[in-house]
Each structure stands twice: as structure tokens, then as C-alpha cells.
Amino acid sequence: MVLHSIPDESGAPVELSTHALSGCGPLSMWQLLSYFGRAMSRLDIRSACRLDPDGGTYMIGLAGGLR
């Protein structure tokens, strides 16, 4: 059995890093998508998880975006 690890933040696009955004929702979504071999643009990730510049991303946004 081969175990893979969740991709490190250092490999994420700069626009999704926690320093560029309020919160870590888009970064977490990128990590999960990368882990499962799914490609999605950083703009689509931000849109899918309904990033709120003032409040970050809520869990329901992540769930909806991964659906």
C-alpha cells in the first residue's frame, strides 16, 4: 500500500497562500484537490469556495466547492 501526504503549502500558487488571503480555505481546497490529482485554477478555487475578503472562507463554502 502506498501512502501519499497532503501537498505542502510551499507548492501552492502564491495567490492561495494564507499571507495573500484572509484565512486558509482556498489553500486547503488546493491541497485536497492536489492530493486527489484534480486540477482547478486558482481563480476557480477562490470562486468555488466563495472567498469573502472580509471574513475568509466558511466550511460550507469549502464543502460546496468540493462538491
C-alpha positions as CSV (number, residue, x, y, z in Angstrom):
1,M,0.0,0.0,0.0
2,V,1.3,3.4,-0.9
3,L,0.5,6.3,1.4
4,H,0.6,9.9,0.0
5,S,0.8,13.0,2.0
6,I,-1.1,16.2,1.7
7,P,0.9,18.7,-0.5
8,D,2.8,21.3,1.4
9,E,1.8,24.9,1.3
10,S,5.1,25.8,-0.4
11,G,3.9,24.2,-3.6
12,A,0.7,26.2,-3.7
13,P,0.2,29.2,-6.0
14,V,1.1,32.4,-4.3
15,E,-2.4,33.8,-4.7
16,L,-3.7,31.0,-2.5
17,S,-1.2,31.3,0.4
18,T,-2.5,32.3,3.7
19,H,-0.4,35.5,3.5
20,A,-2.3,36.7,0.4
21,L,-5.8,35.9,1.7
22,S,-7.8,36.2,4.8
23,G,-7.9,32.6,6.0
24,C,-6.7,29.3,4.7
25,G,-9.8,28.0,2.9
26,P,-8.6,28.3,-0.7
27,L,-5.2,26.8,0.3
28,S,-6.9,23.9,2.0
29,M,-9.1,23.3,-1.1
30,W,-6.0,23.4,-3.3
31,Q,-4.2,20.8,-1.1
32,L,-7.2,18.4,-1.2
33,L,-7.6,18.8,-5.0
34,S,-3.9,18.2,-5.5
35,Y,-3.9,15.2,-3.2
36,F,-6.6,13.6,-5.3
37,G,-5.0,14.6,-8.6
38,R,-7.6,17.1,-9.6
39,A,-6.7,20.3,-11.3
40,M,-8.5,23.6,-10.8
41,S,-7.3,27.1,-11.5
42,R,-6.7,29.4,-8.5
43,L,-9.5,31.7,-9.7
44,D,-11.9,28.8,-9.9
45,I,-10.9,27.7,-6.4
46,R,-11.5,31.2,-5.0
47,S,-14.8,31.3,-6.7
48,A,-15.9,27.8,-5.7
49,C,-15.2,28.2,-2.0
50,R,-16.9,31.7,-2.0
51,L,-14.0,33.5,-0.5
52,D,-15.2,36.6,1.4
53,P,-12.3,39.1,1.6
54,D,-13.5,40.3,5.0
55,G,-14.4,37.0,6.6
56,G,-12.4,34.4,4.8
57,T,-14.0,31.1,3.8
58,Y,-16.5,29.2,5.8
59,M,-16.7,25.4,5.9
60,I,-19.9,25.3,4.0
61,G,-18.1,27.2,1.2
62,L,-15.4,24.5,1.1
63,A,-18.0,21.7,1.1
64,G,-19.9,23.3,-1.8
65,G,-16.7,24.0,-3.7
66,L,-15.6,20.4,-3.5
67,R,-18.9,19.0,-4.5
